């Protein structure tokens, strides 16, 4: 079910100027790269206009679950909350960078980052 097919009780209150700059995928989503204040990439999530609006207005990382077809706030059940410090739109408008202060692990597996287990290439030196 695409975002456009979802039945939602309200339309997004995202600022129209921001919404106009977004380039969404076929499901109405943009990729959200989540990074710590120190620059460590913690996770990737997906946002539609409403998830972005909620993130901007609440200061908590809010995403759209593609598998559960519902909004979720990071830390809502685990307690591993993301306090949003900054949100940036990339030059193409098809991704956002969410800079957070992360409480506890960011990954659902219990690790600090979702990118620390499967290293596909690591080159030493400069």
Secondary structure, 3 states (H helix, E strand, C coil): CCHHHCCCCCCCCCCHHHHHHCCCCCCCCEEEEEEECCCCEEEEEEECHHHHHHHHHHCECEEEECCCCEEEECCCCCCCCEEEEEEEECCCCCEEEEEEEECCCCCCCCCCCCCCCCCCCCCCCC
